[in-house]
Amino acid sequence: MDFRIDVDFNEEDFNKAIMKAAESGVRDVANEMNRDFAEMAGRLKGRPLDEIKAELVRYYRDRDGEISDPELTDYAEILQEGETSPSNMAG
């Protein structure tokens, strides 16, 4: 018995599908971070920078992420002021 399957592969459509899936994932992560940072800003507003930095280190570590020391300081200062979104933290 001989089976034959014809596959019509369109690389452009494939790449579009991959990009759409990736963009959706990025949006989901950004939305989650916005919620998390809004919560942290409310909770950490006015707190000492060292306390906020420790919270940020835990946040990134728990998500297998990394944050540079300059970013850590910048983000902590912004959260200390009560800013609510990581988009406000972009340099």
MDAnalysis code that builds the backbone (N, CA, C; Angstrom):
import MDAnalysis as mda
import numpy as np

u = mda.Universe.empty(273, n_residues=91, atom_resindex=np.repeat(np.arange(91), 3), trajectory=True)
u.add_TopologyAttr("name", ["N", "CA", "C"] * 91)
u.add_TopologyAttr("resid", np.arange(1, 92))
u.add_TopologyAttr("resname", ["MET", "ASP", "PHE", "ARG", "ILE", "ASP", "VAL", "ASP", "PHE", "ASN", "GLU", "GLU", "ASP", "PHE", "ASN", "LYS", "ALA", "ILE", "MET", "LYS", "ALA", "ALA", "GLU", "SER", "GLY", "VAL", "ARG", "ASP", "VAL", "ALA", "ASN", "GLU", "MET", "ASN", "ARG", "ASP", "PHE", "ALA", "GLU", "MET", "ALA", "GLY", "ARG", "LEU", "LYS", "GLY", "ARG", "PRO", "LEU", "ASP", "GLU", "ILE", "LYS", "ALA", "GLU", "LEU", "VAL", "ARG", "TYR", "TYR", "ARG", "ASP", "ARG", "ASP", "GLY", "GLU", "ILE", "SER", "ASP", "PRO", "GLU", "LEU", "THR", "ASP", "TYR", "ALA", "GLU", "ILE", "LEU", "GLN", "GLU", "GLY", "GLU", "THR", "SER", "PRO", "SER", "ASN", "MET", "ALA", "GLY"])
u.atoms.positions = np.array([
    [0.840, -1.171, 0.000],
    [0.000, 0.000, 0.000],
    [0.889, 1.240, 0.000],
    [0.529, 2.174, -0.817],
    [1.310, 3.405, -0.961],
    [0.392, 4.593, -0.662],
    [0.795, 5.412, 0.311],
    [0.020, 6.602, 0.664],
    [0.767, 7.831, 0.207],
    [0.025, 8.780, -0.230],
    [0.642, 10.030, -0.659],
    [-0.186, 11.182, -0.100],
    [0.520, 12.140, 0.514],
    [-0.145, 13.331, 1.052],
    [0.498, 14.540, 0.399],
    [-0.308, 15.359, -0.213],
    [0.185, 16.598, -0.803],
    [-0.020, 17.728, 0.195],
    [1.037, 18.472, 0.418],
    [0.967, 19.595, 1.346],
    [1.340, 20.853, 0.579],
    [0.478, 21.819, 0.660],
    [0.752, 23.110, 0.026],
    [1.185, 24.060, 1.134],
    [2.470, 24.331, 1.226],
    [3.022, 25.155, 2.296],
    [3.241, 26.567, 1.770],
    [2.623, 27.514, 2.436],
    [2.790, 28.907, 2.066],
    [3.587, 29.582, 3.179],
    [4.831, 29.880, 2.897],
    [5.720, 30.428, 3.920],
    [5.232, 31.781, 4.435],
    [4.688, 32.602, 3.567],
    [4.201, 33.917, 3.994],
    [3.046, 33.773, 4.989],
    [2.101, 32.900, 4.702],
    [0.984, 32.667, 5.626],
    [1.474, 32.078, 6.946],
    [2.436, 31.167, 6.854],
    [3.015, 30.576, 8.054],
    [3.662, 31.645, 8.927],
    [4.459, 32.520, 8.315],
    [5.119, 33.588, 9.068],
    [4.112, 34.556, 9.684],
    [3.041, 34.852, 8.962],
    [1.992, 35.717, 9.507],
    [1.342, 35.079, 10.733],
    [1.088, 33.785, 10.656],
    [0.470, 33.084, 11.787],
    [1.388, 33.078, 13.004],
    [2.669, 32.875, 12.768],
    [3.640, 32.889, 13.870],
    [3.697, 34.281, 14.505],
    [3.750, 35.314, 13.686],
    [3.807, 36.686, 14.211],
    [2.537, 37.023, 14.989],
    [1.393, 36.591, 14.498],
    [0.129, 36.860, 15.195],
    [0.129, 36.194, 16.572],
    [0.600, 34.962, 16.639],
    [0.655, 34.253, 17.922],
    [1.639, 34.923, 18.875],
    [2.792, 35.344, 18.359],
    [3.792, 36.010, 19.194],
    [3.268, 37.343, 19.719],
    [2.624, 38.106, 18.858],
    [2.080, 39.399, 19.275],
    [1.021, 39.225, 20.359],
    [0.216, 38.193, 20.235],
    [-0.799, 37.912, 21.248],
    [-0.141, 37.602, 22.589],
    [0.915, 36.815, 22.566],
    [1.637, 36.486, 23.796],
    [2.254, 37.709, 24.437],
    [2.825, 38.578, 23.623],
    [3.428, 39.808, 24.145],
    [2.356, 40.694, 24.771],
    [1.206, 40.799, 24.120],
    [0.098, 41.595, 24.682],
    [-0.350, 41.040, 26.025],
    [-0.437, 39.726, 26.113],
    [-0.859, 39.101, 27.370],
    [0.122, 39.414, 28.499],
    [1.415, 39.309, 28.211],
    [2.439, 39.612, 29.222],
    [2.384, 41.086, 29.603],
    [2.231, 41.966, 28.627],
    [2.165, 43.405, 28.913],
    [0.952, 43.726, 29.781],
    [-0.185, 43.126, 29.483],
    [-1.387, 43.362, 30.295],
    [-1.188, 42.884, 31.727],
    [-0.571, 41.711, 31.874],
    [-0.299, 41.184, 33.211],
    [0.647, 42.111, 33.980],
    [1.685, 42.578, 33.306],
    [2.635, 43.478, 33.971],
    [1.968, 44.793, 34.355],
    [1.107, 45.318, 33.494],
    [0.394, 46.556, 33.827],
    [-0.428, 46.381, 35.101],
    [-1.137, 45.258, 35.202],
    [-1.929, 44.988, 36.418],
    [-1.016, 44.868, 37.638],
    [0.079, 44.119, 37.482],
    [0.998, 43.909, 38.603],
    [1.631, 45.219, 39.065],
    [2.072, 46.035, 38.114],
    [2.732, 47.284, 38.481],
    [1.738, 48.289, 39.068],
    [0.498, 48.269, 38.619],
    [-0.519, 49.142, 39.217],
    [-0.740, 48.757, 40.678],
    [-0.795, 47.464, 40.931],
    [-0.965, 46.990, 42.308],
    [0.247, 47.368, 43.158],
    [1.446, 47.158, 42.613],
    [2.660, 47.497, 43.365],
    [2.748, 48.998, 43.628],
    [2.383, 49.808, 42.647],
    [2.469, 51.260, 42.822],
    [1.577, 51.717, 43.961],
    [0.374, 51.162, 44.035],
    [-0.519, 51.531, 45.120],
    [-0.014, 51.077, 46.477],
    [0.566, 49.904, 46.499],
    [1.030, 49.313, 47.753],
    [2.372, 49.890, 48.202],
    [3.221, 50.271, 47.251],
    [4.581, 50.673, 47.601],
    [4.821, 52.181, 47.550],
    [3.811, 52.942, 47.167],
    [3.973, 54.395, 47.085],
    [4.482, 54.948, 48.418],
    [5.570, 55.708, 48.339],
    [6.125, 56.348, 49.523],
    [7.010, 55.445, 50.384],
    [7.138, 54.171, 50.020],
    [7.960, 53.242, 50.800],
    [9.444, 53.487, 50.500],
    [10.333, 53.022, 51.366],
    [11.773, 53.183, 51.129],
    [12.215, 52.471, 49.843],
    [13.167, 53.080, 49.135],
    [13.639, 52.509, 47.874],
    [14.164, 51.087, 48.035],
    [14.876, 50.804, 49.109],
    [15.412, 49.456, 49.302],
    [14.294, 48.417, 49.376],
    [13.199, 48.761, 50.006],
    [12.056, 47.848, 50.099],
    [11.444, 47.612, 48.720],
    [11.308, 48.673, 47.953],
    [10.729, 48.565, 46.607],
    [11.657, 47.767, 45.696],
    [12.957, 48.025, 45.806],
    [13.920, 47.272, 44.993],
    [13.835, 45.782, 45.297],
    [13.739, 45.437, 46.562],
    [13.635, 44.019, 46.949],
    [12.378, 43.393, 46.341],
    [11.291, 44.121, 46.348],
    [10.039, 43.641, 45.759],
    [10.203, 43.423, 44.252],
    [10.847, 44.361, 43.586],
    [11.065, 44.231, 42.142],
    [11.978, 43.052, 41.803],
    [13.022, 42.866, 42.581],
    [13.916, 41.728, 42.357],
    [13.130, 40.426, 42.476],
    [12.289, 40.313, 43.495],
    [11.456, 39.112, 43.666],
    [10.502, 38.939, 42.475],
    [9.892, 40.047, 42.068],
    [8.941, 40.005, 40.950],
    [9.602, 39.430, 39.698],
    [10.756, 39.961, 39.346],
    [11.441, 39.478, 38.147],
    [11.988, 38.063, 38.328],
    [12.542, 37.766, 39.466],
    [13.083, 36.433, 39.736],
    [11.978, 35.376, 39.653],
    [10.811, 35.673, 40.224],
    [9.695, 34.731, 40.197],
    [9.215, 34.441, 38.778],
    [9.534, 35.314, 37.856],
    [9.135, 35.139, 36.454],
    [10.320, 34.759, 35.572],
    [11.385, 34.316, 36.222],
    [12.613, 33.927, 35.515],
    [13.169, 35.061, 34.670],
    [12.955, 36.280, 35.130],
    [13.451, 37.445, 34.413],
    [14.642, 38.062, 35.110],
    [15.174, 39.049, 34.476],
    [16.308, 39.782, 35.018],
    [16.017, 41.269, 34.905],
    [16.633, 42.023, 35.786],
    [16.517, 43.476, 35.737],
    [17.890, 44.040, 36.084],
    [18.336, 44.992, 35.277],
    [19.654, 45.582, 35.525],
    [19.574, 46.522, 36.723],
    [20.711, 46.800, 37.308],
    [20.745, 47.686, 38.472],
    [20.207, 49.088, 38.148],
    [20.614, 49.691, 37.009],
    [20.037, 51.009, 36.693],
    [18.517, 50.960, 36.507],
    [18.008, 49.908, 35.845],
    [16.561, 49.773, 35.682],
    [15.881, 49.586, 37.027],
    [16.487, 48.788, 37.874],
    [15.934, 48.532, 39.205],
    [15.745, 49.846, 39.959],
    [16.761, 50.687, 39.934],
    [16.675, 51.978, 40.622],
    [15.617, 52.872, 39.987],
    [15.620, 52.950, 38.642],
    [14.631, 53.785, 37.946],
    [13.210, 53.328, 38.253],
    [12.959, 52.032, 38.137],
    [11.623, 51.498, 38.378],
    [11.199, 51.723, 39.824],
    [12.123, 51.502, 40.758],
    [11.803, 51.686, 42.178],
    [11.424, 53.138, 42.459],
    [12.145, 54.073, 41.879],
    [11.835, 55.497, 42.094],
    [10.470, 55.846, 41.521],
    [10.148, 55.294, 40.372],
    [8.848, 55.583, 39.755],
    [7.716, 54.970, 40.577],
    [7.901, 53.725, 41.041],
    [6.882, 53.102, 41.893],
    [6.733, 53.857, 43.206],
    [7.829, 54.357, 43.730],
    [7.793, 55.123, 44.979],
    [6.915, 56.365, 44.825],
    [6.890, 56.911, 43.604],
    [6.057, 58.086, 43.318],
    [4.607, 57.716, 43.034],
    [4.326, 56.407, 42.945],
    [2.955, 55.962, 42.725],
    [2.560, 55.826, 41.274],
    [3.532, 55.857, 40.356],
    [3.215, 55.628, 38.943],
    [2.647, 54.230, 38.804],
    [1.742, 54.035, 37.857],
    [0.976, 52.788, 37.823],
    [1.271, 51.859, 36.665],
    [2.178, 52.190, 35.777],
    [2.367, 51.351, 34.609],
    [3.830, 51.233, 34.238],
    [4.274, 50.007, 33.872],
    [5.657, 49.878, 33.423],
    [5.914, 50.685, 32.163],
    [4.879, 51.049, 31.401],
    [5.105, 51.874, 30.219],
    [5.615, 53.261, 30.608],
    [5.291, 53.694, 31.818],
    [5.823, 54.957, 32.316],
    [7.308, 54.840, 32.645],
    [7.799, 53.616, 32.670],
    [9.168, 53.366, 33.085],
    [10.110, 53.240, 31.908],
    [9.567, 53.250, 30.702],
    [10.441, 53.104, 29.532],
    [11.360, 54.306, 29.427],
    [12.615, 54.013, 29.117],
    [13.608, 55.059, 29.084],
    [13.712, 55.809, 27.858],
])
